[in-house]
């Protein structure tokens, strides 16, 4: 693992760009139908019968980033809470159903890691204020990578300040990438500052 220094900025650069991917879902389920009714595009129904999995685009992303000489961070999500089919909030919160231990998931994580992409945790919907749950997800992802997972972003950008950051710090995260808006581009409340006193590198860029 590369040494990461606590620094406020990157040399004399005037700006930095950090590429990230939240791996919420790796396969379509009900989206074949909901996307069709929402957009009217027959493609979504046709893709139900395609051999190519519409949401499995890791190799495509790797090729594009290699073309431009960049490497991104992949935030992997594992939801373990039961879904209440009669509660929309529950469906939204727990619809991402894949496990780190699935052979296909393990393989792509290891491939990304081997080739220089950063693997980080996309903390599950309820983990932002549940230390034991977030710690368990971190350990399970580390079982795959064999390395310490230093980065986290909470699912749906759920955050309770300062509780979430306290939990993240206590279980060993180096940075959090949650502090954004679900409704607008940019940080919450328009703030543009480094926010984590325990991780002055708000973002680690390859």
Backbone as JSON Lines, residues from 0, in Angstrom:
{"i":0,"aa":"X","n":[0.84,-1.2,0.0],"ca":[0.0,0.0,0.0],"c":[0.88,1.25,0.0]}
{"i":1,"aa":"X","n":[0.48,2.24,-0.82],"ca":[1.25,3.47,-0.9],"c":[1.12,4.25,0.4]}
{"i":2,"aa":"X","n":[2.21,4.94,0.74],"ca":[2.17,5.78,1.93],"c":[1.29,6.99,1.66]}
{"i":3,"aa":"X","n":[0.4,7.31,2.57],"ca":[-0.5,8.44,2.4],"c":[-0.19,9.48,3.47]}
{"i":4,"aa":"X","n":[0.25,10.65,3.05],"ca":[0.59,11.7,3.98],"c":[-0.63,12.57,4.25]}
{"i":5,"aa":"X","n":[-0.69,13.1,5.45],"ca":[-1.76,14.02,5.78],"c":[-1.38,15.41,5.27]}
{"i":6,"aa":"X","n":[-2.0,15.81,4.19],"ca":[-1.66,17.08,3.58],"c":[-2.94,17.82,3.2]}
{"i":7,"aa":"X","n":[-2.89,19.14,3.22],"ca":[-4.06,19.93,2.91],"c":[-4.32,20.02,1.42]}
{"i":8,"aa":"X","n":[-3.3,19.82,0.61],"ca":[-3.5,19.95,-0.83],"c":[-2.45,19.1,-1.53]}
{"i":9,"aa":"X","n":[-2.44,19.11,-2.82],"ca":[-1.56,18.27,-3.62],"c":[-0.54,19.13,-4.35]}
{"i":10,"aa":"X","n":[0.66,19.23,-3.75],"ca":[1.73,20.03,-4.33],"c":[1.24,21.45,-4.62]}
{"i":11,"aa":"X","n":[1.48,21.92,-5.85],"ca":[1.07,23.28,-6.2],"c":[-0.14,23.29,-7.13]}
{"i":12,"aa":"X","n":[-0.88,22.18,-7.17],"ca":[-2.01,22.07,-8.08],"c":[-3.12,23.05,-7.69]}
{"i":13,"aa":"X","n":[-3.74,23.65,-8.7],"ca":[-4.83,24.59,-8.45],"c":[-6.16,23.88,-8.27]}
{"i":14,"aa":"X","n":[-6.28,22.66,-8.78],"ca":[-7.49,21.87,-8.54],"c":[-7.17,20.4,-8.75]}
{"i":15,"aa":"X","n":[-8.01,19.54,-8.2],"ca":[-7.85,18.1,-8.4],"c":[-9.19,17.51,-8.81]}
{"i":16,"aa":"X","n":[-9.12,16.43,-9.55],"ca":[-10.32,15.7,-9.96],"c":[-10.2,14.29,-9.42]}
{"i":17,"aa":"X","n":[-11.21,13.84,-8.7],"ca":[-11.21,12.49,-8.15],"c":[-12.38,11.71,-8.73]}
{"i":18,"aa":"X","n":[-12.08,10.63,-9.4],"ca":[-13.09,9.81,-10.04],"c":[-13.53,8.7,-9.1]}
{"i":19,"aa":"X","n":[-14.84,8.53,-8.93],"ca":[-15.34,7.5,-8.03],"c":[-16.57,6.82,-8.63]}
{"i":20,"aa":"X","n":[-16.81,5.61,-8.17],"ca":[-17.99,4.86,-8.59],"c":[-18.62,4.21,-7.36]}
{"i":21,"aa":"X","n":[-19.88,4.49,-7.11],"ca":[-20.62,3.8,-6.06],"c":[-21.25,2.56,-6.68]}
{"i":22,"aa":"X","n":[-20.81,1.39,-6.24],"ca":[-21.31,0.14,-6.81],"c":[-22.56,-0.28,-6.04]}
{"i":23,"aa":"X","n":[-23.67,0.38,-6.35],"ca":[-24.93,0.11,-5.66],"c":[-25.52,-1.23,-6.09]}
{"i":24,"aa":"X","n":[-25.55,-1.46,-7.38],"ca":[-26.13,-2.68,-7.93],"c":[-25.21,-3.23,-9.02]}
{"i":25,"aa":"X","n":[-25.19,-4.54,-9.15],"ca":[-24.37,-5.16,-10.18],"c":[-25.22,-5.93,-11.18]}
{"i":26,"aa":"X","n":[-26.53,-5.97,-10.94],"ca":[-27.42,-6.64,-11.89],"c":[-28.8,-5.99,-11.83]}
{"i":27,"aa":"X","n":[-29.47,-5.95,-12.97],"ca":[-30.83,-5.43,-13.04],"c":[-31.81,-6.44,-12.46]}
{"i":28,"aa":"X","n":[-32.87,-5.94,-11.83],"ca":[-33.97,-6.8,-11.38],"c":[-35.27,-6.14,-11.86]}
{"i":29,"aa":"X","n":[-35.93,-5.43,-10.96],"ca":[-37.17,-4.75,-11.34],"c":[-36.92,-3.59,-12.3]}
{"i":30,"aa":"X","n":[-35.64,-3.16,-12.43],"ca":[-35.34,-1.99,-13.26],"c":[-35.64,-2.22,-14.74]}
{"i":31,"aa":"X","n":[-35.66,-3.5,-15.17],"ca":[-36.05,-3.78,-16.56],"c":[-37.41,-3.15,-16.86]}
{"i":32,"aa":"X","n":[-38.3,-3.24,-15.89],"ca":[-39.67,-2.78,-16.09],"c":[-39.87,-1.33,-15.68]}
{"i":33,"aa":"X","n":[-39.31,-0.94,-14.54],"ca":[-39.5,0.43,-14.08],"c":[-38.83,1.43,-15.03]}
{"i":34,"aa":"X","n":[-37.64,1.08,-15.55],"ca":[-36.98,1.98,-16.49],"c":[-37.77,2.08,-17.8]}
{"i":35,"aa":"X","n":[-38.38,0.96,-18.2],"ca":[-39.19,0.99,-19.43],"c":[-40.4,1.91,-19.25]}
{"i":36,"aa":"X","n":[-41.12,1.76,-18.13],"ca":[-42.31,2.59,-17.91],"c":[-41.94,4.06,-17.69]}
{"i":37,"aa":"X","n":[-40.75,4.28,-17.16],"ca":[-40.32,5.65,-16.9],"c":[-39.88,6.36,-18.17]}
{"i":38,"aa":"X","n":[-39.17,5.65,-19.05],"ca":[-38.58,6.27,-20.25],"c":[-39.3,5.92,-21.54]}
{"i":39,"aa":"X","n":[-40.02,4.79,-21.55],"ca":[-40.67,4.34,-22.78],"c":[-39.72,3.67,-23.75]}
{"i":40,"aa":"X","n":[-38.48,3.47,-23.33],"ca":[-37.49,2.88,-24.22],"c":[-37.58,1.35,-24.16]}
{"i":41,"aa":"X","n":[-37.86,0.75,-25.33],"ca":[-38.03,-0.71,-25.41],"c":[-36.73,-1.42,-25.07]}
{"i":42,"aa":"X","n":[-35.61,-0.7,-25.2],"ca":[-34.3,-1.29,-24.9],"c":[-34.29,-1.99,-23.54]}
{"i":43,"aa":"X","n":[-34.95,-1.38,-22.55],"ca":[-34.9,-1.93,-21.2],"c":[-35.57,-3.3,-21.12]}
{"i":44,"aa":"X","n":[-36.65,-3.5,-21.86],"ca":[-37.29,-4.81,-21.9],"c":[-36.45,-5.81,-22.69]}
{"i":45,"aa":"X","n":[-35.88,-5.35,-23.8],"ca":[-35.04,-6.23,-24.61],"c":[-33.81,-6.7,-23.84]}
{"i":46,"aa":"X","n":[-33.29,-5.82,-23.0],"ca":[-32.07,-6.17,-22.26],"c":[-32.31,-7.3,-21.27]}
{"i":47,"aa":"X","n":[-33.58,-7.57,-20.96],"ca":[-33.92,-8.68,-20.07],"c":[-33.48,-10.01,-20.67]}
{"i":48,"aa":"X","n":[-33.44,-10.07,-22.0],"ca":[-33.1,-11.31,-22.69],"c":[-31.68,-11.31,-23.25]}
{"i":49,"aa":"X","n":[-30.93,-10.27,-22.91],"ca":[-29.55,-10.18,-23.39],"c":[-28.61,-11.0,-22.51]}
{"i":50,"aa":"X","n":[-27.57,-11.56,-23.12],"ca":[-26.58,-12.31,-22.35],"c":[-25.67,-11.37,-21.56]}
{"i":51,"aa":"X","n":[-25.6,-10.12,-21.99],"ca":[-24.78,-9.14,-21.3],"c":[-25.56,-8.55,-20.13]}
{"i":52,"aa":"X","n":[-24.95,-8.56,-18.96],"ca":[-25.58,-7.95,-17.79],"c":[-25.41,-6.44,-17.87]}
{"i":53,"aa":"X","n":[-26.53,-5.73,-17.92],"ca":[-26.51,-4.29,-18.18],"c":[-25.7,-3.51,-17.16]}
{"i":54,"aa":"X","n":[-25.71,-3.96,-15.91],"ca":[-25.04,-3.2,-14.86],"c":[-23.61,-3.67,-14.6]}
{"i":55,"aa":"X","n":[-23.14,-4.66,-15.35],"ca":[-21.78,-5.17,-15.12],"c":[-20.86,-4.52,-16.15]}
{"i":56,"aa":"X","n":[-20.29,-3.38,-15.77],"ca":[-19.49,-2.59,-16.72],"c":[-18.09,-2.28,-16.2]}
{"i":57,"aa":"X","n":[-17.61,-3.1,-15.27],"ca":[-16.31,-2.85,-14.67],"c":[-15.19,-2.84,-15.71]}
{"i":58,"aa":"X","n":[-15.18,-3.85,-16.58],"ca":[-14.12,-3.93,-17.57],"c":[-14.17,-2.74,-18.53]}
{"i":59,"aa":"X","n":[-15.38,-2.31,-18.89],"ca":[-15.52,-1.14,-19.77],"c":[-14.95,0.11,-19.1]}
{"i":60,"aa":"X","n":[-15.26,0.29,-17.82],"ca":[-14.75,1.44,-17.08],"c":[-13.23,1.4,-17.01]}
{"i":61,"aa":"X","n":[-12.68,0.22,-16.75],"ca":[-11.23,0.08,-16.68],"c":[-10.57,0.47,-17.99]}
{"i":62,"aa":"X","n":[-11.14,0.05,-19.11],"ca":[-10.58,0.38,-20.42],"c":[-10.62,1.88,-20.68]}
{"i":63,"aa":"X","n":[-11.73,2.51,-20.34],"ca":[-11.86,3.96,-20.55],"c":[-10.84,4.71,-19.7]}
{"i":64,"aa":"X","n":[-10.71,4.32,-18.44],"ca":[-9.78,5.03,-17.56],"c":[-8.33,4.78,-17.95]}
{"i":65,"aa":"X","n":[-8.03,3.57,-18.39],"ca":[-6.67,3.29,-18.87],"c":[-6.34,4.13,-20.1]}
{"i":66,"aa":"X","n":[-7.32,4.33,-20.94],"ca":[-7.13,5.15,-22.15],"c":[-6.69,6.56,-21.79]}
{"i":67,"aa":"X","n":[-7.24,7.1,-20.7],"ca":[-6.94,8.47,-20.29],"c":[-5.91,8.55,-19.17]}
{"i":68,"aa":"X","n":[-5.38,7.4,-18.79],"ca":[-4.31,7.39,-17.8],"c":[-4.74,7.78,-16.41]}
{"i":69,"aa":"X","n":[-5.95,7.38,-16.02],"ca":[-6.45,7.71,-14.69],"c":[-6.92,6.44,-13.99]}
{"i":70,"aa":"X","n":[-7.03,6.52,-12.67],"ca":[-7.54,5.42,-11.87],"c":[-8.54,5.99,-10.87]}
{"i":71,"aa":"X","n":[-9.65,5.31,-10.71],"ca":[-10.71,5.79,-9.84],"c":[-10.82,4.94,-8.57]}
{"i":72,"aa":"X","n":[-11.76,5.32,-7.72],"ca":[-12.07,4.56,-6.52],"c":[-13.43,3.9,-6.69]}
{"i":73,"aa":"X","n":[-13.52,2.61,-6.37],"ca":[-14.78,1.88,-6.41],"c":[-15.26,1.65,-4.99]}
{"i":74,"aa":"X","n":[-16.43,2.2,-4.67],"ca":[-17.03,2.03,-3.36],"c":[-18.04,0.87,-3.43]}
{"i":75,"aa":"X","n":[-17.7,-0.26,-2.82],"ca":[-18.56,-1.44,-2.88],"c":[-19.52,-1.48,-1.69]}
{"i":76,"aa":"X","n":[-20.76,-1.88,-1.97],"ca":[-21.86,-1.84,-1.01],"c":[-22.36,-3.25,-0.71]}
{"i":77,"aa":"X","n":[-22.61,-3.52,0.57],"ca":[-23.23,-4.79,0.94],"c":[-24.37,-4.52,1.91]}
{"i":78,"aa":"X","n":[-25.59,-4.71,1.44],"ca":[-26.78,-4.51,2.27],"c":[-27.2,-5.84,2.9]}
{"i":79,"aa":"X","n":[-27.43,-5.84,4.2],"ca":[-27.82,-7.07,4.89],"c":[-29.18,-6.95,5.57]}
{"i":80,"aa":"X","n":[-29.73,-5.75,5.63],"ca":[-31.03,-5.57,6.27],"c":[-32.13,-6.19,5.41]}
{"i":81,"aa":"X","n":[-33.15,-6.75,6.07],"ca":[-34.29,-7.32,5.36],"c":[-35.11,-6.21,4.69]}
{"i":82,"aa":"X","n":[-35.68,-6.53,3.54],"ca":[-36.52,-5.58,2.83],"c":[-37.98,-5.79,3.2]}
{"i":83,"aa":"X","n":[-38.65,-4.69,3.56],"ca":[-40.08,-4.73,3.79],"c":[-40.76,-4.33,2.48]}
{"i":84,"aa":"X","n":[-41.38,-5.29,1.76],"ca":[-41.95,-4.99,0.44],"c":[-43.11,-4.01,0.48]}
{"i":85,"aa":"X","n":[-43.63,-3.73,1.67],"ca":[-44.76,-2.81,1.8],"c":[-44.33,-1.42,2.24]}
{"i":86,"aa":"X","n":[-43.02,-1.21,2.32],"ca":[-42.49,0.08,2.76],"c":[-41.5,0.6,1.72]}
{"i":87,"aa":"X","n":[-41.87,1.71,1.06],"ca":[-41.02,2.22,-0.03],"c":[-39.63,2.58,0.46]}
{"i":88,"aa":"X","n":[-39.54,3.2,1.63],"ca":[-38.24,3.58,2.18],"c":[-37.36,2.36,2.38]}
{"i":89,"aa":"X","n":[-37.95,1.26,2.85],"ca":[-37.21,0.02,3.04],"c":[-36.75,-0.56,1.72]}
{"i":90,"aa":"X","n":[-37.61,-0.52,0.72],"ca":[-37.24,-1.03,-0.61],"c":[-36.08,-0.24,-1.17]}
{"i":91,"aa":"X","n":[-36.17,1.07,-1.08],"ca":[-35.11,1.95,-1.58],"c":[-33.8,1.71,-0.84]}
{"i":92,"aa":"X","n":[-33.91,1.51,0.46],"ca":[-32.71,1.41,1.3],"c":[-31.99,0.08,1.14]}
{"i":93,"aa":"X","n":[-32.71,-0.97,0.83],"ca":[-32.1,-2.3,0.88],"c":[-32.17,-3.06,-0.45]}
{"i":94,"aa":"X","n":[-32.43,-2.35,-1.54],"ca":[-32.62,-3.03,-2.83],"c":[-31.31,-3.51,-3.45]}
{"i":95,"aa":"X","n":[-30.19,-3.01,-2.98],"ca":[-28.89,-3.44,-3.53],"c":[-28.51,-4.76,-2.89]}
{"i":96,"aa":"X","n":[-28.71,-5.86,-3.59],"ca":[-28.5,-7.18,-3.0],"c":[-27.36,-7.94,-3.7]}
{"i":97,"aa":"X","n":[-26.17,-7.73,-3.26],"ca":[-25.05,-8.59,-3.63],"c":[-24.12,-8.67,-2.44]}
{"i":98,"aa":"X","n":[-23.33,-9.68,-2.38],"ca":[-22.44,-9.88,-1.24],"c":[-20.98,-9.86,-1.7]}
{"i":99,"aa":"X","n":[-20.12,-9.33,-0.84],"ca":[-18.7,-9.31,-1.16],"c":[-18.17,-10.72,-1.41]}
{"i":100,"aa":"X","n":[-18.78,-11.71,-0.77],"ca":[-18.27,-13.08,-0.83],"c":[-18.65,-13.81,-2.13]}
{"i":101,"aa":"X","n":[-19.56,-13.23,-2.94],"ca":[-19.9,-13.86,-4.21],"c":[-18.64,-13.97,-5.06]}
{"i":102,"aa":"X","n":[-18.47,-15.11,-5.71],"ca":[-17.23,-15.35,-6.46],"c":[-17.0,-14.29,-7.53]}
{"i":103,"aa":"X","n":[-18.04,-13.88,-8.21],"ca":[-17.89,-12.89,-9.27],"c":[-17.5,-11.53,-8.69]}
{"i":104,"aa":"X","n":[-18.06,-11.2,-7.53],"ca":[-17.71,-9.94,-6.88],"c":[-16.29,-9.99,-6.35]}
{"i":105,"aa":"X","n":[-15.94,-11.08,-5.7],"ca":[-14.57,-11.25,-5.2],"c":[-13.56,-11.09,-6.34]}
{"i":106,"aa":"X","n":[-13.87,-11.71,-7.47],"ca":[-12.93,-11.7,-8.6],"c":[-12.73,-10.3,-9.15]}
{"i":107,"aa":"X","n":[-13.82,-9.53,-9.29],"ca":[-13.67,-8.2,-9.87],"c":[-12.98,-7.26,-8.89]}
{"i":108,"aa":"X","n":[-13.24,-7.43,-7.6],"ca":[-12.54,-6.62,-6.6],"c":[-11.04,-6.88,-6.68]}
{"i":109,"aa":"X","n":[-10.66,-8.14,-6.74],"ca":[-9.25,-8.49,-6.8],"c":[-8.61,-8.01,-8.1]}
{"i":110,"aa":"X","n":[-9.35,-8.08,-9.21],"ca":[-8.82,-7.6,-10.49],"c":[-8.58,-6.1,-10.45]}
{"i":111,"aa":"X","n":[-9.55,-5.36,-9.93],"ca":[-9.4,-3.91,-9.82],"c":[-8.22,-3.56,-8.92]}
{"i":112,"aa":"X","n":[-8.16,-4.21,-7.78],"ca":[-7.09,-3.95,-6.82],"c":[-5.72,-4.26,-7.42]}
{"i":113,"aa":"X","n":[-5.61,-5.4,-8.08],"ca":[-4.34,-5.82,-8.67],"c":[-3.82,-4.82,-9.69]}
{"i":114,"aa":"X","n":[-4.74,-4.16,-10.4],"ca":[-4.36,-3.25,-11.47],"c":[-4.34,-1.78,-11.05]}
{"i":115,"aa":"X","n":[-4.42,-1.53,-9.75],"ca":[-4.17,-0.17,-9.26],"c":[-5.37,0.68,-8.94]}
{"i":116,"aa":"X","n":[-6.58,0.12,-9.04],"ca":[-7.76,0.89,-8.64],"c":[-7.94,0.78,-7.13]}
{"i":117,"aa":"X","n":[-8.46,1.83,-6.51],"ca":[-8.68,1.78,-5.08],"c":[-10.03,1.14,-4.77]}
{"i":118,"aa":"X","n":[-10.03,0.25,-3.79],"ca":[-11.26,-0.37,-3.31],"c":[-11.63,0.29,-1.98]}
{"i":119,"aa":"X","n":[-12.86,0.77,-1.89],"ca":[-13.33,1.42,-0.67],"c":[-14.72,0.89,-0.33]}
{"i":120,"aa":"X","n":[-15.22,1.28,0.82],"ca":[-16.51,0.79,1.29],"c":[-17.62,1.81,1.06]}
{"i":121,"aa":"X","n":[-18.72,1.33,0.52],"ca":[-19.94,2.14,0.42],"c":[-20.82,1.67,1.57]}
{"i":122,"aa":"X","n":[-20.72,2.35,2.7],"ca":[-21.43,1.93,3.9],"c":[-22.92,1.78,3.66]}
{"i":123,"aa":"X","n":[-23.52,0.69,4.12],"ca":[-24.92,0.41,3.85],"c":[-25.84,1.5,4.43]}
{"i":124,"aa":"X","n":[-27.07,1.48,4.01],"ca":[-28.02,2.56,4.3],"c":[-28.12,2.89,5.78]}
{"i":125,"aa":"X","n":[-28.13,1.88,6.63],"ca":[-28.32,2.1,8.06],"c":[-27.01,2.16,8.86]}
{"i":126,"aa":"X","n":[-25.88,2.05,8.18],"ca":[-24.62,1.94,8.91],"c":[-24.04,3.28,9.37]}
{"i":127,"aa":"X","n":[-24.61,4.39,8.91],"ca":[-24.04,5.7,9.22],"c":[-24.06,6.0,10.72]}
{"i":128,"aa":"X","n":[-24.97,5.34,11.47],"ca":[-25.01,5.54,12.92],"c":[-24.97,4.21,13.68]}
{"i":129,"aa":"X","n":[-24.43,3.18,13.02],"ca":[-24.34,1.85,13.61],"c":[-22.9,1.35,13.51]}
{"i":130,"aa":"X","n":[-22.15,1.56,14.57],"ca":[-20.73,1.24,14.56],"c":[-20.46,-0.23,14.27]}
{"i":131,"aa":"X","n":[-21.21,-1.12,14.9],"ca":[-20.98,-2.55,14.71],"c":[-21.26,-2.98,13.27]}
{"i":132,"aa":"X","n":[-22.31,-2.44,12.69],"ca":[-22.66,-2.79,11.3],"c":[-21.6,-2.3,10.33]}
{"i":133,"aa":"X","n":[-21.17,-1.04,10.48],"ca":[-20.16,-0.49,9.58],"c":[-18.83,-1.22,9.73]}
{"i":134,"aa":"X","n":[-18.47,-1.54,10.96],"ca":[-17.22,-2.26,11.21],"c":[-17.25,-3.66,10.58]}
{"i":135,"aa":"X","n":[-18.4,-4.32,10.65],"ca":[-18.54,-5.65,10.07],"c":[-18.39,-5.59,8.55]}
{"i":136,"aa":"X","n":[-18.98,-4.59,7.93],"ca":[-18.87,-4.43,6.48],"c":[-17.42,-4.16,6.08]}
{"i":137,"aa":"X","n":[-16.74,-3.35,6.86],"ca":[-15.34,-3.04,6.6],"c":[-14.48,-4.3,6.68]}
{"i":138,"aa":"X","n":[-14.69,-5.1,7.74],"ca":[-13.92,-6.33,7.9],"c":[-14.16,-7.32,6.76]}
{"i":139,"aa":"X","n":[-15.41,-7.43,6.33],"ca":[-15.74,-8.38,5.27],"c":[-15.11,-7.97,3.94]}
{"i":140,"aa":"X","n":[-15.05,-6.67,3.68],"ca":[-14.4,-6.21,2.45],"c":[-12.89,-6.41,2.55]}
{"i":141,"aa":"X","n":[-12.34,-6.19,3.73],"ca":[-10.9,-6.39,3.94],"c":[-10.53,-7.87,3.82]}
{"i":142,"aa":"X","n":[-11.46,-8.76,4.12],"ca":[-11.21,-10.19,3.93],"c":[-10.97,-10.51,2.46]}
{"i":143,"aa":"X","n":[-11.57,-9.73,1.59],"ca":[-11.4,-9.93,0.14],"c":[-10.09,-9.31,-0.33]}
{"i":144,"aa":"X","n":[-9.83,-8.08,0.07],"ca":[-8.66,-7.36,-0.43],"c":[-7.37,-7.77,0.24]}
{"i":145,"aa":"X","n":[-7.46,-8.24,1.49],"ca":[-6.25,-8.56,2.24],"c":[-5.51,-7.32,2.68]}
{"i":146,"aa":"X","n":[-6.11,-6.17,2.53],"ca":[-5.52,-4.89,2.92],"c":[-6.53,-4.07,3.69]}
{"i":147,"aa":"X","n":[-6.03,-3.1,4.44],"ca":[-6.9,-2.22,5.19],"c":[-7.69,-1.33,4.24]}
{"i":148,"aa":"X","n":[-8.99,-1.25,4.45],"ca":[-9.84,-0.35,3.68],"c":[-9.83,1.01,4.38]}
{"i":149,"aa":"X","n":[-9.37,2.03,3.68],"ca":[-9.2,3.34,4.32],"c":[-10.29,4.35,3.97]}
{"i":150,"aa":"X","n":[-11.06,4.07,2.91],"ca":[-12.05,5.05,2.46],"c":[-13.47,4.56,2.58]}
{"i":151,"aa":"X","n":[-14.39,5.49,2.81],"ca":[-15.8,5.14,2.97],"c":[-16.68,6.26,2.42]}
{"i":152,"aa":"X","n":[-17.79,5.89,1.85],"ca":[-18.86,6.83,1.53],"c":[-20.17,6.15,1.89]}
{"i":153,"aa":"X","n":[-20.99,6.84,2.66],"ca":[-22.24,6.24,3.13],"c":[-23.29,6.23,2.01]}
{"i":154,"aa":"X","n":[-24.06,5.14,1.94],"ca":[-25.09,4.97,0.92],"c":[-26.15,6.07,1.06]}
{"i":155,"aa":"X","n":[-26.57,6.6,-0.08],"ca":[-27.51,7.72,-0.14],"c":[-26.99,8.96,0.58]}
{"i":156,"aa":"X","n":[-25.68,9.01,0.78],"ca":[-25.03,10.13,1.46],"c":[-25.6,10.37,2.86]}
{"i":157,"aa":"X","n":[-26.06,9.29,3.5],"ca":[-26.55,9.41,4.88],"c":[-25.41,9.81,5.8]}
{"i":158,"aa":"X","n":[-25.62,10.84,6.58],"ca":[-24.58,11.26,7.51],"c":[-25.21,12.0,8.69]}
{"i":159,"aa":"X","n":[-24.7,11.73,9.87],"ca":[-25.12,12.41,11.1],"c":[-23.86,12.98,11.72]}
{"i":160,"aa":"X","n":[-23.71,14.29,11.62],"ca":[-22.48,14.94,12.08],"c":[-22.64,15.37,13.54]}
{"i":161,"aa":"X","n":[-21.68,15.04,14.43],"ca":[-20.4,14.39,14.14],"c":[-20.41,12.87,14.34]}
{"i":162,"aa":"X","n":[-21.56,12.3,14.65],"ca":[-21.65,10.88,15.02],"c":[-21.04,9.98,13.95]}
{"i":163,"aa":"X","n":[-21.4,10.19,12.69],"ca":[-20.9,9.31,11.63],"c":[-19.38,9.36,11.54]}
{"i":164,"aa":"X","n":[-18.82,10.57,11.61],"ca":[-17.36,10.69,11.53],"c":[-16.67,10.06,12.73]}
{"i":165,"aa":"X","n":[-17.29,10.17,13.9],"ca":[-16.71,9.54,15.1],"c":[-16.65,8.02,14.93]}
{"i":166,"aa":"X","n":[-17.72,7.45,14.41],"ca":[-17.75,6.0,14.17],"c":[-16.69,5.61,13.15]}
{"i":167,"aa":"X","n":[-16.62,6.34,12.06],"ca":[-15.65,6.01,11.01],"c":[-14.22,6.07,11.52]}
{"i":168,"aa":"X","n":[-13.94,7.09,12.31],"ca":[-12.6,7.23,12.87],"c":[-12.28,6.08,13.82]}
{"i":169,"aa":"X","n":[-13.22,5.74,14.66],"ca":[-12.99,4.7,15.66],"c":[-12.71,3.34,15.05]}
{"i":170,"aa":"X","n":[-13.29,3.06,13.89],"ca":[-13.07,1.74,13.29],"c":[-11.97,1.76,12.22]}
{"i":171,"aa":"X","n":[-11.29,2.9,12.08],"ca":[-10.06,2.9,11.3],"c":[-10.11,3.43,9.89]}
{"i":172,"aa":"X","n":[-11.15,4.17,9.53],"ca":[-11.16,4.78,8.2],"c":[-10.25,6.0,8.19]}
{"i":173,"aa":"X","n":[-9.65,6.24,7.03],"ca":[-8.74,7.37,6.88],"c":[-9.45,8.59,6.3]}
{"i":174,"aa":"X","n":[-10.45,8.34,5.46],"ca":[-11.21,9.47,4.91],"c":[-12.66,9.07,4.66]}
{"i":175,"aa":"X","n":[-13.52,10.08,4.63],"ca":[-14.94,9.9,4.32],"c":[-15.28,10.77,3.12]}
{"i":176,"aa":"X","n":[-16.05,10.21,2.18],"ca":[-16.43,10.95,0.98],"c":[-17.94,11.15,0.91]}
{"i":177,"aa":"X","n":[-18.56,11.25,2.07],"ca":[-20.02,11.34,2.14],"c":[-20.55,12.75,2.03]}
{"i":178,"aa":"X","n":[-19.73,13.73,2.39],"ca":[-20.24,15.08,2.61],"c":[-20.62,15.78,1.3]}
{"i":179,"aa":"X","n":[-21.7,15.3,0.71],"ca":[-22.21,15.9,-0.51],"c":[-23.71,16.04,-0.43]}
{"i":180,"aa":"X","n":[-24.3,16.57,-1.47],"ca":[-25.74,16.81,-1.49],"c":[-26.43,15.8,-2.4]}
{"i":181,"aa":"X","n":[-27.6,15.31,-1.97],"ca":[-28.41,14.45,-2.82],"c":[-29.23,15.25,-3.83]}
{"i":182,"aa":"X","n":[-29.28,16.56,-3.65],"ca":[-30.15,17.38,-4.48],"c":[-29.39,18.32,-5.4]}
{"i":183,"aa":"X","n":[-28.16,18.69,-5.04],"ca":[-27.41,19.65,-5.83],"c":[-25.98,19.19,-6.01]}
{"i":184,"aa":"X","n":[-25.29,19.77,-6.97],"ca":[-23.88,19.5,-7.18],"c":[-23.08,20.23,-6.1]}
{"i":185,"aa":"X","n":[-22.12,19.53,-5.51],"ca":[-21.26,20.18,-4.51],"c":[-21.5,19.68,-3.11]}
{"i":186,"aa":"X","n":[-20.87,20.34,-2.14],"ca":[-20.95,19.95,-0.74],"c":[-22.26,20.41,-0.11]}
{"i":187,"aa":"X","n":[-22.58,19.84,1.04],"ca":[-23.75,20.28,1.79],"c":[-23.61,21.74,2.18]}
{"i":188,"aa":"X","n":[-24.69,22.48,2.11],"ca":[-24.72,23.89,2.54],"c":[-23.73,24.77,1.78]}
{"i":189,"aa":"X","n":[-23.27,24.27,0.61],"ca":[-22.37,25.07,-0.19],"c":[-20.96,25.17,0.36]}
{"i":190,"aa":"X","n":[-20.63,24.37,1.37],"ca":[-19.31,24.46,1.98],"c":[-18.27,23.87,1.04]}
{"i":191,"aa":"X","n":[-17.12,24.5,0.98],"ca":[-16.02,24.04,0.13],"c":[-14.77,24.02,0.99]}
{"i":192,"aa":"X","n":[-14.67,23.09,1.89],"ca":[-13.52,23.06,2.8],"c":[-13.17,21.64,3.16]}
{"i":193,"aa":"X","n":[-11.96,21.42,3.58],"ca":[-11.56,20.12,4.09],"c":[-12.19,19.96,5.46]}
{"i":194,"aa":"X","n":[-12.9,18.85,5.66],"ca":[-13.81,18.78,6.78],"c":[-13.4,17.85,7.9]}
{"i":195,"aa":"X","n":[-12.44,16.99,7.67],"ca":[-12.17,15.95,8.65],"c":[-10.86,16.2,9.38]}
{"i":196,"aa":"X","n":[-10.9,16.62,10.64],"ca":[-9.68,16.88,11.38],"c":[-8.84,15.63,11.58]}
{"i":197,"aa":"X","n":[-9.46,14.46,11.53],"ca":[-8.72,13.21,11.73],"c":[-8.24,12.63,10.42]}
{"i":198,"aa":"X","n":[-8.57,13.27,9.32],"ca":[-8.11,12.78,8.01],"c":[-7.97,13.97,7.08]}
{"i":199,"aa":"X","n":[-6.89,14.7,7.21],"ca":[-6.74,15.94,6.48],"c":[-6.69,15.73,4.97]}
{"i":200,"aa":"X","n":[-6.35,14.52,4.52],"ca":[-6.55,14.2,3.12],"c":[-8.02,13.84,2.95]}
{"i":201,"aa":"X","n":[-8.85,14.81,2.68],"ca":[-10.27,14.54,2.52],"c":[-10.47,13.52,1.42]}
{"i":202,"aa":"X","n":[-9.6,13.51,0.46],"ca":[-9.73,12.59,-0.68],"c":[-8.35,12.1,-1.05]}
{"i":203,"aa":"X","n":[-8.25,10.85,-1.35],"ca":[-6.98,10.31,-1.84],"c":[-7.09,10.04,-3.32]}
{"i":204,"aa":"X","n":[-6.27,10.69,-4.11],"ca":[-6.31,10.49,-5.56],"c":[-5.1,9.71,-6.0]}
{"i":205,"aa":"X","n":[-5.3,8.77,-6.9],"ca":[-4.17,8.02,-7.46],"c":[-3.42,8.92,-8.43]}
